[in-house]
C-alpha cells in the first residue's frame, strides 16, 4: 500500500481516471455497435446520419488514448467501406 501523500494522491487520481476511461470505452463500443446494427439491417439513411457522430467519437477516443490511432483509422475505414457498399446497392 502506498504510504506517502503523493503516492496516495496518485492512487486516487488513477481510480478517477480509470472510471472515466471505462465510461468512454463503453460509450465508444456502444456507438460502433449501433452503427454496425444499422449497416446489418441495411438502413442506409440512418447509418449515413449516424456516421459523423460515430467517426467523431472514434477520433476523440484516439485523441484521449482510449484506442490507438491505427485502430481508430481501421474502424473508420471498415465502417466507411460498408456504408459505401450499402449506399451503392440502395
DSSP file (Angstrom, degrees, kcal/mol; ACC not computed):
  #  RESIDUE AA STRUCTURE BP1 BP2  ACC     N-H-->O    O-->H-N    N-H-->O    O-->H-N    TCO  KAPPA ALPHA  PHI   PSI    X-CA   Y-CA   Z-CA
    1    1 A X              0   0    0      0, 0.0     2,-0.1     0, 0.0     7,-0.1   0.000 360.0 360.0 360.0 141.6    0.0    0.0    0.0
    2    2 A X        -     0   0    0      5,-0.1     3,-0.0     1,-0.1     0, 0.0  -0.402 360.0-178.9 -66.5 142.4    1.2    3.5   -0.8
    3    3 A X        +     0   0    0     -2,-0.1     2,-0.3     5,-0.0    -1,-0.1   0.341  50.7  83.7-130.7   7.3    2.3    5.4    2.3
    4    4 A X  S  > S-     0   0    0      1,-0.1     4,-2.5     0, 0.0     5,-0.2  -0.785  80.4-119.5-106.5 159.2    3.3    8.8    1.1
    5    5 A X  H  > S+     0   0    0     -2,-0.3     4,-2.0     1,-0.2     5,-0.1   0.912 114.3  47.5 -61.8 -43.6    1.0   11.7    0.5
    6    6 A X  H  > S+     0   0    0      1,-0.2     4,-2.2     2,-0.2    -1,-0.2   0.878 111.8  50.1 -68.1 -36.3    1.9   12.0   -3.2
    7    7 A X  H  > S+     0   0    0      2,-0.2     4,-1.8     1,-0.2    -1,-0.2   0.889 110.0  50.5 -68.5 -38.1    1.5    8.2   -3.7
    8    8 A X  H  X S+     0   0    0     -4,-2.5     4,-2.0     2,-0.2    -2,-0.2   0.888 110.1  50.6 -65.1 -38.1   -1.9    8.2   -2.1
    9    9 A X  H  X S+     0   0    0     -4,-2.0     4,-2.8     1,-0.2     5,-0.2   0.914 107.2  53.4 -65.3 -41.7   -2.9   11.1   -4.3
   10   10 A X  H  X S+     0   0    0     -4,-2.2     4,-2.6     1,-0.2    -1,-0.2   0.870 107.0  52.7 -61.7 -36.0   -1.8    9.1   -7.4
   11   11 A X  H  X S+     0   0    0     -4,-1.8     4,-2.1     2,-0.2    -1,-0.2   0.930 111.1  46.4 -63.7 -45.1   -3.9    6.2   -6.3
   12   12 A X  H  X S+     0   0    0     -4,-2.0     4,-2.0     2,-0.2    -2,-0.2   0.921 114.2  47.3 -63.2 -44.3   -7.0    8.4   -6.0
   13   13 A X  H  X S+     0   0    0     -4,-2.8     4,-2.8     1,-0.2     5,-0.2   0.913 110.3  52.5 -64.1 -42.6   -6.3   10.1   -9.4
   14   14 A X  H  X S+     0   0    0     -4,-2.6     4,-2.3    -5,-0.2    -1,-0.2   0.888 108.3  51.0 -62.2 -39.4   -5.7    6.7  -11.1
   15   15 A X  H  X S+     0   0    0     -4,-2.1     4,-1.8     2,-0.2    -1,-0.2   0.914 111.8  47.1 -64.4 -42.4   -9.1    5.4   -9.7
   16   16 A X  H  X S+     0   0    0     -4,-2.0     4,-2.1     2,-0.2    -2,-0.2   0.932 113.8  47.0 -64.0 -45.6  -10.9    8.5  -11.1
   17   17 A X  H  X S+     0   0    0     -4,-2.8     4,-3.0     1,-0.2     5,-0.2   0.870 108.7  55.6 -66.4 -36.0   -9.2    8.3  -14.5
   18   18 A X  H  X S+     0   0    0     -4,-2.3     4,-2.3    -5,-0.2    -1,-0.2   0.914 108.5  48.1 -61.7 -42.4   -9.9    4.5  -14.7
   19   19 A X  H  X S+     0   0    0     -4,-1.8     4,-2.0     2,-0.2    -2,-0.2   0.906 113.2  47.8 -64.6 -41.6  -13.6    5.2  -14.2
   20   20 A X  H  X S+     0   0    0     -4,-2.1     4,-2.4     1,-0.2    -2,-0.2   0.933 113.0  47.6 -64.8 -46.0  -13.6    8.0  -16.8
   21   21 A X  H  X S+     0   0    0     -4,-3.0     4,-2.6     1,-0.2    -2,-0.2   0.869 109.8  53.2 -64.7 -36.4  -11.7    5.8  -19.3
   22   22 A X  H  X S+     0   0    0     -4,-2.3     4,-2.2    -5,-0.2    -1,-0.2   0.915 110.0  48.3 -64.1 -42.3  -14.1    2.9  -18.7
   23   23 A X  H  X S+     0   0    0     -4,-2.0     4,-2.4     1,-0.2    -2,-0.2   0.919 112.9  47.7 -63.0 -44.1  -17.1    5.1  -19.4
   24   24 A X  H  X S+     0   0    0     -4,-2.4     4,-2.3     2,-0.2    -2,-0.2   0.903 111.5  49.6 -66.0 -40.9  -15.5    6.5  -22.6
   25   25 A X  H  X S+     0   0    0     -4,-2.6     4,-2.4     2,-0.2    -1,-0.2   0.902 111.9  48.9 -64.6 -40.7  -14.6    3.0  -23.8
   26   26 A X  H  X S+     0   0    0     -4,-2.2     4,-2.4     2,-0.2    -2,-0.2   0.918 110.8  50.3 -63.8 -43.8  -18.1    1.7  -23.2
   27   27 A X  H  X S+     0   0    0     -4,-2.4     4,-2.1     1,-0.2    -2,-0.2   0.901 110.8  49.9 -61.7 -41.3  -19.6    4.7  -25.0
   28   28 A X  H  X S+     0   0    0     -4,-2.3     4,-2.5     1,-0.2     5,-0.2   0.936 110.9  48.5 -62.4 -47.3  -17.3    4.1  -28.0
   29   29 A X  H  X S+     0   0    0     -4,-2.4     4,-2.4     1,-0.2    -2,-0.2   0.890 111.4  49.7 -62.8 -39.9  -18.2    0.4  -28.2
   30   30 A X  H  X S+     0   0    0     -4,-2.4     4,-2.3     2,-0.2    -1,-0.2   0.889 110.8  50.3 -66.0 -38.8  -22.0    1.1  -28.0
   31   31 A X  H  X S+     0   0    0     -4,-2.1     4,-2.1     2,-0.2    -2,-0.2   0.927 112.8  45.2 -65.9 -44.4  -21.7    3.7  -30.7
   32   32 A X  H  X S+     0   0    0     -4,-2.5     4,-2.6     1,-0.2    -2,-0.2   0.898 112.3  52.7 -65.3 -39.7  -19.8    1.4  -33.0
   33   33 A X  H  X S+     0   0    0     -4,-2.4     4,-2.2    -5,-0.2    -2,-0.2   0.902 108.4  50.0 -62.7 -41.3  -22.3   -1.4  -32.2
   34   34 A X  H  X S+     0   0    0     -4,-2.3     4,-1.9     2,-0.2    -1,-0.2   0.903 111.2  49.4 -63.9 -41.0  -25.2    0.8  -33.1
   35   35 A X  H  X S+     0   0    0     -4,-2.1     4,-2.0     1,-0.2    -2,-0.2   0.920 110.9  49.1 -64.2 -43.8  -23.6    1.7  -36.4
   36   36 A X  H  X S+     0   0    0     -4,-2.6     4,-2.6     1,-0.2    -1,-0.2   0.874 108.4  54.2 -64.4 -37.1  -22.9   -1.9  -37.2
   37   37 A X  H  X S+     0   0    0     -4,-2.2     4,-2.2     2,-0.2    -1,-0.2   0.907 108.5  48.8 -64.6 -40.4  -26.5   -2.8  -36.4
   38   38 A X  H  <>S+     0   0    0     -4,-1.9     5,-2.3     2,-0.2     4,-0.3   0.893 112.2  48.8 -65.2 -38.4  -27.8   -0.2  -38.8
   39   39 A X  H ><5S+     0   0    0     -4,-2.0     3,-0.9     1,-0.2    -2,-0.2   0.896 111.3  49.6 -67.5 -39.2  -25.4   -1.5  -41.5
   40   40 A X  H 3<5S+     0   0    0     -4,-2.6    -2,-0.2     1,-0.2    -1,-0.2   0.862 109.7  50.9 -66.5 -35.3  -26.5   -5.1  -40.9
   41   41 A X  T 3<5S-     0   0    0     -4,-2.2    -1,-0.2    -5,-0.2    -2,-0.2   0.462 111.9-123.9 -82.7   0.7  -30.2   -4.1  -41.1
   42   42 A X  T < 5 +     0   0    0     -3,-0.9     2,-1.1    -4,-0.3    -3,-0.2   0.832  57.5 151.6  62.1  36.2  -29.4   -2.3  -44.4
   43   43 A X     >< +     0   0    0     -5,-2.3     4,-2.2     1,-0.2    -1,-0.2  -0.751  15.8 175.0 -97.0  86.8  -30.8    1.0  -43.2
   44   44 A X  H  > S+     0   0    0     -2,-1.1     4,-2.5     1,-0.2     5,-0.2   0.874  72.7  50.6 -65.1 -40.9  -28.6    3.3  -45.4
   45   45 A X  H  > S+     0   0    0      2,-0.2     4,-1.9     1,-0.2    -1,-0.2   0.932 113.5  43.5 -66.5 -46.0  -30.2    6.6  -44.4
   46   46 A X  H  > S+     0   0    0      2,-0.2     4,-1.9     1,-0.2    -1,-0.2   0.895 114.7  50.5 -66.6 -39.4  -30.0    6.0  -40.7
   47   47 A X  H  X S+     0   0    0     -4,-2.2     4,-1.4     1,-0.2    -2,-0.2   0.903 110.1  49.9 -65.0 -40.8  -26.4    4.7  -41.0
   48   48 A X  H  X S+     0   0    0     -4,-2.5     4,-0.6     1,-0.2    -1,-0.2   0.860 111.2  49.7 -65.7 -34.8  -25.4    7.7  -43.0
   49   49 A X  H  < S+     0   0    0     -4,-1.9     4,-0.4     1,-0.2    -1,-0.2   0.843 114.0  44.8 -71.0 -33.3  -26.9   10.0  -40.4
   50   50 A X  H  X S+     0   0    0     -4,-1.9     4,-2.3     1,-0.2    -2,-0.2   0.667  93.5  83.4 -84.6 -17.3  -25.1    8.2  -37.6
   51   51 A X  H  X S+     0   0    0     -4,-1.4     4,-3.0     1,-0.2     5,-0.3   0.904  87.7  49.4 -58.7 -48.5  -21.7    8.1  -39.3
   52   52 A X  H  X S+     0   0    0     -4,-0.6     4,-2.2     1,-0.2    -1,-0.2   0.909 113.2  47.4 -60.7 -39.9  -20.4   11.6  -38.5
   53   53 A X  H  > S+     0   0    0     -4,-0.4     4,-2.0     2,-0.2    -1,-0.2   0.908 114.3  47.5 -65.4 -41.0  -21.3   11.2  -34.8
   54   54 A X  H  X S+     0   0    0     -4,-2.3     4,-2.3     2,-0.2    -2,-0.2   0.930 112.8  47.5 -65.8 -46.0  -19.6    7.7  -34.7
   55   55 A X  H  X S+     0   0    0     -4,-3.0     4,-2.5     1,-0.2    -1,-0.2   0.875 110.4  53.3 -65.2 -36.8  -16.5    8.9  -36.5
   56   56 A X  H  X S+     0   0    0     -4,-2.2     4,-2.5    -5,-0.3    -1,-0.2   0.919 110.1  47.1 -62.8 -43.4  -16.2   11.9  -34.2
   57   57 A X  H  X S+     0   0    0     -4,-2.0     4,-2.2     2,-0.2    -2,-0.2   0.879 111.0  51.8 -67.1 -37.3  -16.4    9.7  -31.2
   58   58 A X  H  X S+     0   0    0     -4,-2.3     4,-1.9     2,-0.2    -2,-0.2   0.929 111.2  47.8 -63.4 -44.7  -13.8    7.3  -32.7
   59   59 A X  H  X S+     0   0    0     -4,-2.5     4,-2.1     1,-0.2    -2,-0.2   0.913 112.2  48.6 -63.5 -42.9  -11.4   10.3  -33.3
   60   60 A X  H  X S+     0   0    0     -4,-2.5     4,-2.5     1,-0.2    -1,-0.2   0.884 108.6  54.2 -65.3 -37.1  -11.9   11.6  -29.8
   61   61 A X  H  X>S+     0   0    0     -4,-2.2     5,-2.4     1,-0.2     6,-1.0   0.889 109.1  48.3 -63.9 -37.9  -11.3    8.2  -28.3
   62   62 A X  H  <5S+     0   0    0     -4,-1.9     3,-0.4     2,-0.2    -1,-0.2   0.893 111.0  50.9 -67.0 -39.0   -8.0    8.0  -30.2
   63   63 A X  H  <5S+     0   0    0     -4,-2.1    -2,-0.2     1,-0.2    -1,-0.2   0.896 110.7  48.6 -64.7 -39.8   -7.1   11.5  -29.0
   64   64 A X  H  <5S-     0   0    0     -4,-2.5    -1,-0.2    -5,-0.1    -2,-0.2   0.648 116.2-114.4 -75.0 -14.5   -7.8   10.5  -25.4
   65   65 A X  T  <5S+     0   0    0     -4,-0.8    -3,-0.2    -3,-0.4    -2,-0.1   0.624  81.1 124.8  89.7  13.6   -5.8    7.4  -25.7
   66   66 A X  S   <S+     0   0    0     -5,-2.4     2,-0.3    -6,-0.2    -4,-0.2   0.902  85.5  10.1 -71.1 -41.1   -8.7    5.0  -25.3
   67   67 A X  S    S-     0   0    0     -6,-1.0    -2,-0.3    -9,-0.2    -1,-0.2  -0.902  92.2 -99.1-130.0 162.6   -7.7    3.3  -28.6
   68   68 A X     >  -     0   0    0     -2,-0.3     4,-2.1     1,-0.1     5,-0.2  -0.399  32.5-113.2 -79.8 161.0   -4.7    3.7  -30.7
   69   69 A X  H  > S+     0   0    0      1,-0.2     4,-2.3     2,-0.2     5,-0.2   0.878 116.8  50.6 -63.9 -38.9   -4.7    5.9  -33.8
   70   70 A X  H  > S+     0   0    0      2,-0.2     4,-2.3     1,-0.2    -1,-0.2   0.866 108.6  52.7 -67.8 -34.3   -4.3    3.0  -36.2
   71   71 A X  H  > S+     0   0    0      2,-0.2     4,-2.5     1,-0.2    -2,-0.2   0.912 109.4  49.4 -64.9 -42.1   -7.2    1.2  -34.5
   72   72 A X  H  X S+     0   0    0     -4,-2.1     4,-2.5     1,-0.2     5,-0.2   0.918 111.2  49.4 -62.1 -43.5   -9.3    4.3  -35.0
   73   73 A X  H  X S+     0   0    0     -4,-2.3     4,-2.5     1,-0.2    -2,-0.2   0.893 110.8  50.5 -63.4 -39.5   -8.4    4.5  -38.7
   74   74 A X  H  X S+     0   0    0     -4,-2.3     4,-2.6     2,-0.2     5,-0.2   0.926 110.4  48.9 -65.3 -45.3   -9.2    0.9  -39.1
   75   75 A X  H  X S+     0   0    0     -4,-2.5     4,-2.4     1,-0.2     5,-0.2   0.945 114.4  45.3 -58.5 -48.9  -12.6    1.2  -37.5
   76   76 A X  H  X S+     0   0    0     -4,-2.5     4,-2.4     1,-0.2    -2,-0.2   0.899 113.0  50.9 -63.9 -40.6  -13.5    4.3  -39.7
   77   77 A X  H  X S+     0   0    0     -4,-2.5     4,-2.4    -5,-0.2    -1,-0.2   0.937 112.4  44.8 -63.2 -47.2  -12.2    2.6  -42.8
   78   78 A X  H  X S+     0   0    0     -4,-2.6     4,-2.1     1,-0.2    -1,-0.2   0.892 114.6  48.0 -67.1 -39.6  -14.2   -0.5  -42.4
   79   79 A X  H  X S+     0   0    0     -4,-2.4     4,-2.3    -5,-0.2    -1,-0.2   0.898 111.9  50.6 -67.3 -38.7  -17.4    1.3  -41.4
   80   80 A X  H  X S+     0   0    0     -4,-2.4     4,-2.8    -5,-0.2     5,-0.2   0.916 109.3  50.7 -64.2 -43.4  -17.0    3.6  -44.4
   81   81 A X  H  X S+     0   0    0     -4,-2.4     4,-2.3     1,-0.2    -1,-0.2   0.919 112.1  46.9 -60.7 -43.6  -16.5    0.8  -46.8
   82   82 A X  H  X S+     0   0    0     -4,-2.1     4,-2.0     2,-0.2    -1,-0.2   0.889 112.7  49.8 -65.9 -38.2  -19.6   -1.0  -45.5
   83   83 A X  H  X S+     0   0    0     -4,-2.3     4,-2.5     2,-0.2    -2,-0.2   0.916 111.8  47.5 -67.3 -43.2  -21.6    2.3  -45.7
   84   84 A X  H  X S+     0   0    0     -4,-2.8     4,-2.0     1,-0.2    -2,-0.2   0.904 111.6  50.8 -63.5 -41.2  -20.5    3.0  -49.3
   85   85 A X  H  X S+     0   0    0     -4,-2.3     4,-1.5    -5,-0.2    -1,-0.2   0.897 112.2  47.5 -62.7 -40.0  -21.3   -0.6  -50.3
   86   86 A X  H  X S+     0   0    0     -4,-2.0     4,-1.5     1,-0.2    -2,-0.2   0.911 112.6  47.2 -68.6 -42.9  -24.7   -0.3  -48.8
   87   87 A X  H  < S+     0   0    0     -4,-2.5    -1,-0.2     1,-0.2    -2,-0.2   0.809 108.9  56.1 -70.9 -28.6  -25.5    3.1  -50.4
   88   88 A X  H  < S+     0   0    0     -4,-2.0    -1,-0.2    -5,-0.2    -2,-0.2   0.877 111.1  42.9 -69.8 -36.4  -24.3    1.8  -53.8
   89   89 A X  H  <        0   0    0     -4,-1.5    -2,-0.2     1,-0.2    -1,-0.2   0.762 360.0 360.0 -79.7 -24.7  -26.7   -1.1  -53.7
   90   90 A X     <        0   0    0     -4,-1.5    -1,-0.2    -5,-0.1    -2,-0.2   0.472 360.0 360.0 -79.4 360.0  -29.6    1.0  -52.4
